[in-house]
Amino acid sequence: MEFNNKLIRTLLTLCFQVLFIALFAQGMKWTTDGNSYFTKEEGEIVKHDLPGLDKTTVVTKADLTPSGWDKPLALDNFKFTDDANKVLIYTNSKRVWRQKTRGDYWLLDMQTKSLKQFGKDRPESTLMFAKLSPDGTKAAYVSERNVYVEEIPNGVIKKLTDDKGTKKLINGTFDWAYEEEFFCRDGFRWSPDSKSIAYWQIDANKIRDFYMVDNTSDVYSEIVPVEYPKVGDSPSPARIGVVNIASSKTKWMDVAGDPQQHYIIRMEYTPDGRSIILQQLNRKQNQSFLILCDPKTGDAKTIYKEKDEAWVSTINEWSRSVTGWDWVDGGEKFVWVSEKDGWRHLYLVSANGKKETLLTRAKQDVISIELIDDKNDMIYFISTSTDHATQRYLYQVSMNGKDLPKQISPVDMSGSHSYTISGNGKYAKWRFSNHYTRPMTAWVNLPGHKPLKGEKNLKKEYDPSKKEVENVEYFKVTTEDGVEMDGWMRKPYDFDESKKYPIVFYFYGEPAGTTVKDSWGNASNFLYNGDLSKDGYIHVSLDNRGTPAPKGREWRKSIYRNIGQINIRDQAMGAKEIISRSYIDSTRVGVWGWSGGGSSTLNCMFQYPDIFTTGVSIAPVTNSLFYDNIYTERYMGLPQENMEDYEAGAAVTHAEHLEGNLLLIHGTMDDNVHFQNAEMLVNELVKHNKQFQYMAYPGRSHGLREGEGTFKHLSTMVSNYLRTHCPPGGVDVDVVKP
């Protein structure tokens, strides 16, 4: 149930700050020298020069208008060649599951201003991940699950792979599970000499389809199949091939093991092009192997191994991009991330895997790598302070393995700092906020962190006194089990400690995401039609053990084989401690969540009915056996070996204990958490004569984004349900019923 791809958790827990940075980073493209960047503005491409930030329009709407057209191409994305003489234009994009990764590609020659469309003989909006060859003479792309190459001068197109007449043999891209859980989308790489292409082939013929039913698009229903491997089923077989452009012949890499018992999650050429390096995980994902392959012979050799009693953490846990390999020192070494010593640390590993150097040694987790500055032997990364896991700061560490990391973000600005850094390490777009400070942005230099000329000095504008007037409190709570959790609480604006108020908990609780981060907008209530604080609710969220908070391996991996148990226990005991406060009305305790948070909501309601009185569960997994194999087996093990853990943590197991008020919501075309989950739970609740309210949104997916008026309807329904069954407002102590 990985949320990066799930709209709602993004809206709820990554806050406005992270959304801004993600959009900013996607929209800007650094020049090769790092002294300028490009953005798209009003349908044109603009160049910004640093440090002065002078702007020049370099690609106009006229430049983007093909011959004979009366309007320019809609600019979805773009990429300049290193010499900036050509720019690849992505347009007419369409969604593939989570992202718009198929569309049309054009090449603009900046000298002649000529436009050339790639794949003219392919169906509209079917090209994916188009990339120019390193020598600039060809382009390659995926179309309808096959890899093609096109000669730029003459437009001759060659099909390089064979799908054997089935849509389920996937070349150059991935099936649903790989995309959702490993963030794998772009599945091919040019060789440095432009003579070959390495690509993934996923054989989804081995995977059963899960059928969704579309009852509303026509008078007759339509069956919509998704190649979806349920937990307990073997993975889609994956292999790496290298196809020669001239001969169209593929050489398969001789990677050891049964393809249906492992995953290949990363693959790149080494800088010299002599080898391919890939990362393989066993099916349980508790063993990782880095393997060097000879692209000519297919010979494969394991150079680096890692094991974990739970699961081996991989790049998709700290990065939204799994393309590229972090080579340094002319390809002699690469930067690697591991939490094998109990903390997520940076290592420098030799190209043959025989030597490694630990670069970060404190009891702090690396959250993300922001820049590897090979020229200056330096790495910039985001981490926390040693005592505040809810905050984020920029650090710098040398690759000599001797120096301790140095905090670059201002030490007197506690909160969340994020950066978009130029390739040369000289400039950064800095963004800061905390729970009482709205997002602030400025350009700074690095490593000095001084504002560029003409930019605002955010340190002078920052006003910590605002904390005293903001009605959001960040706190820690220790449960009767001795577990300390971070949380936030938003109290009513007219809070009176002598009164008792209803409380609404927002939970997620699974390994895919956290809900407590010290940034502006994190303590939001966007789904509520109104303002919870204004209406007289106390709104709270807690991060339990097993969430990916930067608190070390033990915190994160304690949830192994315990989803639906340890996380629910923590949430319930945390809620119990908070409810014991004199100003909380224990008869009005609400809880809500979406996806994994919907699962947590159900388990809280069913396992701890004495604590939670009202729950709203949206798109929940009601039994881990109904979810995909990659996510579930990573965190729960194989059901063939420990079915008892699955049963103990399943909401359907405990449904008979429902006592309070429950609103269950699900989309009937949810390709992620299937509608099956809701129907299975409904059957169990009906069997035990448990009354509840139920809303099935026809044709909607996991984010419930489809259909006119859907969000307004959802928001109104949820809000009205809370107001009815968990009434707002503070009341005098003697009014509260025992």
Backbone hydrogen bonds, N-H to C=O, Kabsch-Sander energy under -0.5 kcal/mol:
donor,donor_aa,acceptor,acceptor_aa,energy
5,N,2,E,-0.5
6,K,3,F,-5.5
7,L,5,N,-0.7
10,T,6,K,-1.5
11,L,7,L,-2.0
12,L,8,I,-2.4
13,T,9,R,-3.3
14,L,9,R,-0.7
14,L,10,T,-1.3
16,F,520,W,-0.6
17,Q,520,W,-0.7
18,V,14,L,-1.2
19,L,15,C,-1.9
20,F,16,F,-2.3
21,I,17,Q,-2.2
22,A,18,V,-2.6
23,L,19,L,-2.2
24,F,20,F,-2.9
25,A,21,I,-3.0
26,Q,22,A,-2.0
27,G,23,L,-2.2
28,M,24,F,-1.5
29,K,38,F,-2.3
31,T,36,S,-2.6
34,G,31,T,-1.2
37,Y,48,H,-1.9
38,F,29,K,-3.0
39,T,46,V,-2.3
40,K,27,G,-0.5
41,E,39,T,-0.5
41,E,44,E,-2.9
44,E,41,E,-1.3
45,I,59,V,-2.3
46,V,39,T,-3.2
46,V,44,E,-0.5
47,K,56,T,-3.5
48,H,37,Y,-3.2
49,D,47,K,-0.5
49,D,54,D,-2.5
50,L,35,N,-2.9
53,L,49,D,-2.5
54,D,49,D,-0.9
56,T,47,K,-2.2
58,V,45,I,-2.2
58,V,56,T,-0.6
59,V,45,I,-1.8
64,L,60,T,-1.3
65,T,62,A,-1.4
69,W,66,P,-2.3
73,L,64,L,-2.6
75,L,73,L,-0.5
76,D,74,A,-1.1
76,D,90,Y,-2.1
77,N,90,Y,-1.6
79,K,88,L,-1.6
81,T,86,K,-2.5
84,A,81,T,-2.0
87,V,108,L,-2.0
88,L,79,K,-3.3
89,I,87,V,-0.5
89,I,106,W,-3.4
90,Y,77,N,-2.8
91,T,104,D,-2.7
94,K,102,R,-3.4
96,V,99,Q,-3.4
98,R,96,V,-1.2
99,Q,96,V,-1.2
101,T,99,Q,-1.6
102,R,94,K,-1.5
103,G,127,L,-2.5
104,D,91,T,-3.1
106,W,89,I,-2.3
107,L,116,K,-2.9
108,L,87,V,-2.7
109,D,107,L,-0.5
109,D,114,S,-2.5
110,M,85,N,-2.8
110,M,108,L,-0.7
111,Q,85,N,-0.6
113,K,109,D,-2.4
116,K,107,L,-1.9
118,F,105,Y,-2.6
122,R,119,G,-1.7
126,T,123,P,-0.9
127,L,103,G,-2.1
128,M,142,V,-2.4
131,K,140,A,-2.3
133,S,138,K,-2.8
136,G,133,S,-2.1
139,A,150,E,-2.2
140,A,131,K,-2.4
141,Y,148,Y,-2.0
142,V,128,M,-2.4
143,S,146,N,-2.6
144,E,126,T,-0.7
146,N,143,S,-0.9
148,Y,141,Y,-3.1
149,V,158,K,-2.5
150,E,139,A,-3.1
151,E,156,V,-2.6
152,I,137,T,-2.6
155,G,151,E,-2.0
158,K,149,V,-2.9
160,L,147,V,-2.9
160,L,158,K,-0.5
161,T,147,V,-0.9
166,T,163,D,-1.8
169,L,166,T,-0.9
170,I,168,K,-0.8
170,I,202,I,-3.0
171,N,145,R,-1.7
171,N,169,L,-0.6
172,G,200,W,-2.5
176,W,227,E,-0.5
179,E,175,D,-2.0
180,E,176,W,-2.8
181,E,177,A,-2.7
182,F,178,Y,-1.8
183,F,179,E,-0.8
184,C,178,Y,-1.6
185,R,183,F,-0.5
187,G,172,G,-2.2
187,G,185,R,-0.7
189,R,198,A,-2.9
191,S,196,S,-2.4
194,S,191,S,-2.0
197,I,243,V,-1.9
198,A,189,R,-2.6
199,Y,241,G,-2.8
200,W,187,G,-2.2
201,Q,239,R,-2.2
202,I,170,I,-2.8
203,D,201,Q,-0.5
203,D,237,P,-2.7
204,A,168,K,-2.4
204,A,202,I,-1.1
205,N,168,K,-0.6
206,K,203,D,-1.3
207,I,204,A,-1.6
210,F,226,V,-2.8
211,Y,209,D,-0.5
212,M,210,F,-0.6
212,M,224,V,-2.9
214,D,212,M,-0.5
214,D,222,E,-3.1
215,N,213,V,-0.8
222,E,214,D,-2.3
224,V,212,M,-3.4
224,V,222,E,-0.5
226,V,210,F,-1.8
228,Y,208,R,-1.3
228,Y,226,V,-1.2
230,K,228,Y,-0.8
231,V,627,Y,-2.5
233,D,230,K,-2.4
238,A,259,P,-0.5
239,R,201,Q,-1.7
241,G,199,Y,-2.7
242,V,251,K,-2.3
243,V,197,I,-2.9
243,V,241,G,-0.5
244,N,249,K,-2.6
245,I,195,K,-2.5
248,S,244,N,-2.5
251,K,242,V,-2.6
252,W,250,T,-0.5
253,M,240,I,-2.9
254,D,298,G,-3.2
255,V,253,M,-1.9
261,Q,258,D,-2.7
262,H,259,P,-0.7
263,Y,281,L,-2.9
265,I,263,Y,-0.5
265,I,279,Q,-1.8
266,R,279,Q,-1.0
268,E,277,I,-2.3
270,T,275,S,-2.5
273,G,270,T,-2.0
276,I,293,C,-2.3
277,I,268,E,-3.0
278,L,291,I,-2.2
279,Q,266,R,-1.9
280,Q,278,L,-0.5
280,Q,289,F,-2.8
281,L,263,Y,-2.5
282,N,287,Q,-1.6
283,R,261,Q,-1.7
285,Q,282,N,-1.5
288,S,306,E,-2.8
289,F,280,Q,-2.5
290,L,304,Y,-2.9
291,I,278,L,-2.7
291,I,289,F,-0.6
292,L,301,K,-2.9
293,C,276,I,-3.1
294,D,299,D,-2.6
298,G,294,D,-3.0
301,K,292,L,-2.5
303,I,290,L,-3.0
304,Y,290,L,-1.2
306,E,288,S,-1.9
308,D,286,N,-2.0
312,V,285,Q,-3.0
313,S,311,W,-0.6
317,E,314,T,-2.7
318,W,315,I,-1.7
319,S,315,I,-1.4
327,W,325,W,-2.1
328,V,333,K,-2.7
331,G,328,V,-0.8
332,E,328,V,-0.6
332,E,329,D,-1.4
333,K,328,V,-1.8
334,F,349,V,-2.5
335,V,326,D,-2.5
336,W,347,Y,-2.9
338,S,345,H,-2.1
341,D,343,W,-0.5
342,G,339,E,-1.7
345,H,338,S,-3.2
345,H,343,W,-1.0
347,Y,336,W,-3.0
348,L,357,T,-2.6
349,V,334,F,-3.0
349,V,347,Y,-0.6
350,S,355,K,-2.9
351,A,332,E,-2.6
353,G,350,S,-2.3
357,T,348,L,-2.2
359,L,346,L,-3.0
360,T,346,L,-1.0
364,Q,362,A,-2.3
366,V,344,R,-2.5
367,I,365,D,-0.6
367,I,382,I,-3.2
368,S,382,I,-1.2
370,E,368,S,-0.6
370,E,380,Y,-2.4
371,L,380,Y,-1.8
373,D,371,L,-0.7
373,D,378,M,-2.9
374,D,372,I,-1.3
377,D,374,D,-0.9
378,M,373,D,-2.3
379,I,397,V,-2.4
380,Y,371,L,-3.0
381,F,395,Y,-2.1
382,I,368,S,-2.8
383,S,393,Y,-2.4
385,S,388,H,-0.9
388,H,385,S,-0.6
391,Q,388,H,-1.4
392,R,415,G,-2.0
393,Y,383,S,-3.1
395,Y,381,F,-3.2
396,Q,406,K,-2.3
397,V,379,I,-2.3
399,M,377,D,-2.0
401,G,398,S,-0.7
406,K,396,Q,-3.0
408,I,394,L,-3.2
409,S,394,L,-1.5
413,M,410,P,-1.3
416,S,433,S,-2.9
417,H,392,R,-1.8
417,H,415,G,-0.5
418,S,431,R,-2.4
420,T,429,K,-1.4
422,S,427,Y,-2.8
425,G,422,S,-1.9
428,A,444,V,-2.2
429,K,420,T,-2.6
430,W,428,A,-0.8
430,W,442,A,-3.0
431,R,418,S,-2.5
432,F,440,M,-2.5
433,S,416,S,-1.5
434,N,437,T,-1.2
437,T,434,N,-1.2
440,M,432,F,-2.7
442,A,430,W,-2.0
444,V,428,A,-2.5
445,N,450,K,-2.4
446,L,426,K,-2.0
449,H,445,N,-1.9
452,L,443,W,-2.1
455,E,452,L,-2.6
458,L,456,K,-1.0
460,K,457,N,-0.9
461,E,457,N,-1.3
462,Y,458,L,-2.0
466,K,463,D,-1.7
467,K,464,P,-1.5
468,E,465,S,-1.5
469,V,466,K,-1.2
470,E,466,K,-1.1
473,E,489,M,-3.1
475,F,487,G,-2.6
477,V,485,M,-2.4
479,T,477,V,-0.5
479,T,483,V,-2.4
482,G,479,T,-2.1
485,M,477,V,-2.9
485,M,483,V,-0.6
486,D,543,D,-0.5
487,G,475,F,-2.4
488,W,541,S,-1.8
489,M,473,E,-2.6
490,R,539,H,-3.0
491,K,471,N,-1.7
491,K,489,M,-0.6
493,Y,533,S,-0.8
495,F,492,P,-1.5
499,K,496,D,-2.4
500,K,731,V,-2.8
501,Y,583,Y,-2.8
503,I,588,R,-2.3
504,V,538,I,-3.0
505,F,590,G,-2.9
506,Y,540,V,-2.9
507,F,505,F,-0.6
507,F,592,W,-2.0
513,G,510,E,-1.4
517,K,515,T,-0.7
518,D,390,T,-2.7
519,S,517,K,-2.1
522,N,519,S,-1.7
524,S,522,N,-1.6
528,Y,525,N,-1.3
529,N,715,S,-0.6
530,G,528,Y,-1.9
535,D,531,D,-2.3
536,G,532,L,-0.7
536,G,533,S,-0.6
537,Y,532,L,-2.8
538,I,502,P,-2.3
539,H,490,R,-2.4
539,H,537,Y,-0.5
540,V,504,V,-2.4
541,S,488,W,-1.8
542,L,506,Y,-0.5
543,D,486,D,-2.1
544,N,542,L,-0.6
546,G,555,W,-1.5
547,T,544,N,-1.6
549,A,547,T,-1.4
551,K,549,A,-2.7
553,R,342,G,-2.8
556,R,552,G,-1.7
557,K,553,R,-3.1
558,S,554,E,-0.7
558,S,555,W,-0.5
559,I,556,R,-0.8
560,Y,557,K,-1.5
561,R,635,Y,-3.2
562,N,559,I,-3.0
565,Q,562,N,-2.5
566,I,562,N,-1.2
567,N,562,N,-0.7
569,R,565,Q,-2.8
570,D,566,I,-2.3
571,Q,567,N,-2.2
572,A,568,I,-2.7
573,M,569,R,-2.7
574,G,570,D,-2.6
575,A,571,Q,-2.5
576,K,572,A,-2.4
577,E,573,M,-1.9
578,I,574,G,-1.9
579,I,575,A,-2.9
580,S,576,K,-1.1
581,R,578,I,-1.8
584,I,581,R,-1.8
585,D,501,Y,-3.0
586,S,584,I,-0.9
588,R,585,D,-1.9
590,G,503,I,-3.4
590,G,588,R,-0.5
591,V,614,T,-1.7
592,W,505,F,-2.3
593,G,616,V,-1.7
595,S,618,I,-2.6
597,G,594,W,-2.5
599,S,595,S,-2.0
600,S,596,G,-2.2
601,T,597,G,-2.2
602,L,598,G,-2.1
603,N,599,S,-2.4
604,C,600,S,-2.5
605,M,601,T,-2.4
606,F,602,L,-2.8
607,Q,603,N,-2.9
608,Y,604,C,-1.7
611,I,608,Y,-1.9
612,F,608,Y,-1.9
613,T,589,V,-2.2
614,T,589,V,-1.9
615,G,661,N,-2.8
616,V,591,V,-2.2
617,S,663,L,-2.7
618,I,593,G,-2.3
618,I,616,V,-0.5
619,A,665,I,-3.0
621,V,595,S,-0.5
622,T,620,P,-0.7
626,F,623,N,-2.7
627,Y,624,S,-1.5
629,N,229,P,-2.4
632,T,628,D,-1.6
633,E,629,N,-2.3
634,R,630,I,-1.3
635,Y,631,Y,-1.4
636,M,632,T,-2.4
637,G,633,E,-1.5
641,E,638,L,-2.1
642,N,638,L,-1.7
643,M,639,P,-0.6
645,D,642,N,-1.3
646,Y,642,N,-1.0
647,E,643,M,-2.4
648,A,644,E,-2.2
649,G,645,D,-1.5
650,A,646,Y,-0.7
650,A,647,E,-0.8
652,V,622,T,-2.0
653,T,650,A,-0.7
654,H,650,A,-0.8
654,H,651,A,-0.9
655,A,651,A,-0.6
657,H,654,H,-2.1
658,L,655,A,-1.9
661,N,613,T,-2.8
663,L,615,G,-2.3
664,L,662,L,-0.5
664,L,693,Q,-2.7
665,I,617,S,-2.6
666,H,695,M,-2.0
668,T,697,Y,-2.4
669,M,700,R,-1.9
670,D,667,G,-1.1
671,D,669,M,-0.8
674,H,672,N,-0.9
677,N,674,H,-2.4
678,A,675,F,-0.6
679,E,675,F,-2.0
680,M,676,Q,-2.7
681,L,677,N,-1.7
682,V,678,A,-2.8
683,N,679,E,-2.2
684,E,680,M,-1.6
685,L,681,L,-2.7
686,V,682,V,-2.8
687,K,683,N,-2.3
688,H,684,E,-1.3
689,N,686,V,-1.9
690,K,685,L,-2.9
691,Q,689,N,-0.6
693,Q,662,L,-2.9
695,M,664,L,-2.8
697,Y,666,H,-2.7
697,Y,695,M,-0.6
700,R,697,Y,-1.4
704,L,701,S,-1.5
710,T,707,G,-1.6
713,H,709,G,-2.3
714,L,710,T,-2.9
715,S,711,F,-3.1
716,T,712,K,-2.4
717,M,713,H,-2.6
718,V,714,L,-2.6
719,S,715,S,-2.4
720,N,716,T,-2.6
721,Y,717,M,-2.1
722,L,718,V,-2.3
723,R,719,S,-2.5
724,T,720,N,-2.0
725,H,721,Y,-2.6
726,C,722,L,-2.7
729,G,536,G,-1.0
731,V,500,K,-2.1
733,V,498,S,-0.6
735,V,732,D,-1.8
736,V,732,D,-0.8
736,V,733,V,-0.8
